[in-house]
Each structure stands twice: as C-alpha cells, then as structure tokens.
C-alpha cells in the first residue's frame, strides 16, 4: 500500500465484504508495528504506534525516562534533550517523543498487508466454524472430490471434509462428482481452520434421511424411538405414533415401499426393517425379531435379559445370517436376547432364569460424639488412665500413636473427638 488513504479504503472494503471490525484490524496493525519497531530500537524500548482512523497516517512514539546521565538510550533521555521537547521536563519524569524508524514506510506497508491478510483468514475461519457448529447432528450433501489414500475428500459447501474408512459404507465406491448424503457429527476449531467430521455409517444418518423423505417423521406425527444399524448391510428402525388414525410403519414404508426404497437407495441398497415400537418389552422384542414369528417371550426379573421361543422353521430367520437379526434386535430394544426353537426348548427349563441375588448394601457406620460411648464401650473419662502416659514409640490401646493422635504434643489426658 502506497499511502494511508489506500489503507483506509482497503480496510473499509474488507470490513464490508467479510464482516470484520475495522477497529480490530487497526489494533492488530498497531501491535504488529510495535514489534517491528522494537527490532530497531531494542526490546526494552517502550514503543507505541498509532494509526489515524481517518487518514491512515502512522505515528511512532517512544516513552523514555528523563535522567541527568543517560546509561541506556533505549529507555532513557537526557534532561537537556527532554527540555527541547518539553521545557518543563525534570529528572524522574517520563516523556514521549516521536521517533522515525528506518525504512518505516516499507515496513508499515508490509505489516499492514500481512495483518489484513491474517485477519481476513481468521475471520473467514470463524465464519465457517460458526456456520458448521450450528449444523452438528444435521445431514449435508457432499460432492466427492478425490481420494487421499484410504480417505475420501468431499466438498460440503465452504470447505472440504474427509470420510475416513470407518465412516465409509463398506464396499461403497466413491467416484469424482458423486453427490452423497453425510451426517455431521463433530466440528472442531484448529490452527489450520475448522475441521468437520462427517459419516456415512452413523445411525443418525438414517433418522435424517427419514425426516427428509417422510413428511410424518418431519412434522413429528410419527416418532423414531430407536435405531440399530450395521452400515451397508441392514438397519432396524422402531417407530411410534400417538395418533390413532396413523399407521407409523405404513407411513414410513410408503405406497409399494416407495419411501423406504428411496432411503435404501441413498445407502446403496442397505436393507431397512421398520417395526412398531411398544413400551411393553414383550411386544417390542417380538416385533424387533421381525420378519421371524415369535411364540413366547420371557423376561428376566433380575436383569434386562429375555428368552424367546420361535417355531422350528423360523429359528434361522430369527437369528439371521451370522446372527445379524438377533444382534440388531438386541441393540434396538436394549435387551439381551437368547433364542431357541420350540423343539429345543421343549425338553429343558429354558424359560427359567437363574436367581441373581443383589449384594447387600454395607451397613452404615456409627458416629460417636464426645458425650457418647466410643465403639469399644469406654467412657470418655475411662479411656485414658490419668496416671499413665505413652511415648511416641508406643501404641495407645486403640492403636494410634501419640504424635498422630494429637497434633503439636497436646496433653494426652485430653480425650479425642470424632
């Protein structure tokens, strides 16, 4: 920048376009110029730089102590020189004088440019951070940009984010330009700017997709009570409504499965089971094991464990491939589920739960006071023999040392308090 006027014009433009307070930039420029000037005048020098807010002109001032004999030119000025500035100056006073650093015009221009650039970046980062911190737990549309080793770099608006391997749906392919839905689960501020952590595998992505595709979910007519998910393979969603004329499962499935198929398609064909939620654990567990039919559900009176009997022909369906159906049902309901077929349970006491005794709570400790019995039933005046004293090496009857039981050598004839 060649002049103060250009500086003012540039700051005004940045302030209006980026929402940066001009005063913040002025203060940062002044602080930076102080550091630059101290490199010439010494680190001990008391330097102050001011920038005129209207004209952009700089002024460098150095505060020095008035002395008869100068020993440190960085912080002292002779009485003779001080009186050329202020005729009333005297020894012991402090005087502020204008100084002109070498090449100050070039230094000030470079400093102003650096500060403006830095403040611009900081403001940009702050704006982006504030934007995304309010979007945590929301869904965003991301555009695939490139691969970085095993990570996938995507654009989510004003910045790039990366899908780590753990946040990628297994066996899903990401090609340049693909538009995908992601769940924003964390936003952090760092020295390099805001970092947004996104996921394609988070269970809450299912909830956001349901809210987008199903009006009854969006307006809370139907409520999602719980979700269990194994990303890329299968999910179970428990839904509920208090409206008697609304079928929550039907609303989510849609005509000929249209609504749920849209969600499944966004997740590359992930299967989604939608079941009725119930506050009755027996009914909820039976529904959670869908599509298998359930004969009996027995609940443990001691813990959140359930035993389920299914028809012989339904056992493999209830358990699922590699136990997936039973595993998801357990996550969905929060109950540990043990499943057997009718023939397996017929000759056993399968539905009987072993008794689990809860440990007894420890008895409350008794508290004794000075005017009450001690635990060993000695009265306060009987506990110590008035004629007998103990040394530091010996135990008391109650196994306390004299120097531990009494601080600063207090008279042991004085009974302790508890």
PyMOL commands that set and color helices and strands:
alter all, ss='L'
color gray80, all
select helices_A, chain A and resi 4-18+22-41+79-85+104-133+165-167+203-213+215-218+248-253+255-266+281-288+312-319+321-333+342-346+402-405+407-409
alter helices_A, ss='H'
color red, helices_A
select strands_A, chain A and resi 46-51+58-67+76-78+94-98+139-148+151-155+160-163+179-190+193-199+223-230+234-240+271-276+296-299+305-310+336-341
alter strands_A, ss='S'
color yellow, strands_A
deselect
rebuild
show_as cartoon
